[in-house]
Amino acid sequence: MKLRALAAAVLFALLVGARPGRAATANAGAQPFDFLFLDANARPVGMGGAYTALASDENALLYNPAGLGFIRRYRATFMHDQYVAGLMQEYAAFVAPQGWGASLNMLNSGAIAQSTLSNPNGTGLGATSLSDMALSAGYGRTLGQSLSLGLGMKYIHENIADVAATDFAFDIGALYASPDIRGLTFGAALQNMGPKVKFQGPAEDLPLNLRMGAGYAFDAKGTKDTLSFDLTQQSGQGVLFAAGGEIVLAKVLSLRLGFSSRNNAGLGLTAGAGWSWKDASLDYGFAPYGDLGVAQRASLTLRWGEERVPGKRLAPVLLKAEPTAVSVSTSAAVAVAVSSQAVVSVSTSAAVVVSAEAAVSFSTSAVSSETILVSSAAAAPAAPAAQPPAPPAVSTPPAPAPAPPPAAAAHPVSAKRPVRANRTMSAARVEHRQPQGQVGAFQAGSEAYCWAWIIMDHPPAKISFVWYVNGREVHRYTAAVKLKAARWWAVDHVYPGAWRVEIVSESGATIGSTKFVVKPKPRP
């Protein structure tokens, strides 16, 4: 008995819903490692597997490795699939904001009774089994803010009735996020490139596969919605298509519906739902396969760590409170007073160094004639500016005078504001940790910066830069502040509309904000 031929027949009979059907050629199923086309994670399953342009998450290695370049937090997912005809699939993946990821995809049949033409009941023949495993790793990197390229490699092993084969394969992909239309993405990936694999007979080609897709995420009537569409073509077979949609209600409940022409055993419809709470998501997806039954997948996804924002958004400079007031003045008419109970006021266009026990430096080159307040007291007095001597000298300040009023953009300091933002502004760029080109209008497709001086009494604490356009939230970048005084900024690509960026404390209070308008690009 040709064990591999018999086992292969059993395998592809059971996996009929996993291989191309309606557009397949007569020799469909002849290529090895067909399990690589099984969807994993319940969210893609619920959307019909149309995920090439949406794979900027823990599923990147399965659909498009370029998605690894857009990962902004650590993410991990674990999935169990009760597939048809007793098959079980297990999937786990991990991705990191540094652009790399790894995944493990396994399929197992359990025991399958053997039979022959002369012994259809399989009496005395025992049982056999099949198992598949793909261990993958990859890396993605952004080129600019809109394009990401990725490379994945996988170790593949298949065991069918004690006949085993092992091979290596590579995937490449590209993912593009439109800078002009927020939420519009395009993706393409070429999968399973590698040498031929040999079981018992002649060596066989790997199932080379080309994927192309588009996705669009948008808000509609208080819901967050996503649409996706994919075209795939496996070598030697016809073009298949898939489409899916998702609606998120109240930011926690997700409902999904999809279609895949790969499923020739049923109608091709899929559906699913998910529940998200803070940094965890629980998802469920199912796909009917006609008389073979229903494939049901359940997955748990976890997210943690600070959210990575394109470009450097953290540039901390510490102002150390000293027990004795010290005034430093220079020929540029700079006056600074530091005290554990005093207000630190800076009004200058020059670099300032404040030192009592240890030198601490910061630059205020972009805040000329403005005042920065740093204090744990609400209205503590500050030493007045000394007359500029030459050369620079350090002297004990005279009697305290009332502190100058805060700048218009600064929020008042009080004991009820453990975290506060002084001088929140929008800018065209940040250089040497300072905002440059403070503007109230940008052009579509450009970068907009939100810059602020963050002050806190008792670090650490978390802050979020929340970006709104035309009144709806489009992005939220969260990070942990570990110093009492630091300059922070976030950057984003912007498109036409009225924008507002709020800096929100961990308690949900808005501690700073700035507004600007984005105009369409002028037509040639």
Secondary structure by P-SEA (a helix, b strand, c coil): caaaaaaaaaaaaaaccccccccccccccccccccccccccaaaaaaccccccccccccccccccccccccccbbbbbbbbbcccbbbbbbbbcccccccccbbbbbbbcbbbbbcccccccccccccbbbbbbbbcbbbbbcccccccbbbbbbbbbbcccbbbbbcbbbbbbbbbbcccccbbbbcccccccccccccccccccbbbbbbbbbbbbccccbbbbbbccccccccccbbbbbbbbbbccccbbbbcccccccccccccccccccccccbbbbbbbbbccccbbbbbbbbbbbbcccccccccbbbbbbccccbbbbbbcccbbbbbbcccbbbbbbccbbbbbbccbbbbbbccccccbbbbbccccbbbbbccccccccccccccccccccccccccccccccccccccccccccccccccccccccccccccbbbbbbbbcccccccccccbbbbccccccbbbbbbbcccbbbbbbbbbbcccbbbbbbcccccccccbbbbbbbccccc
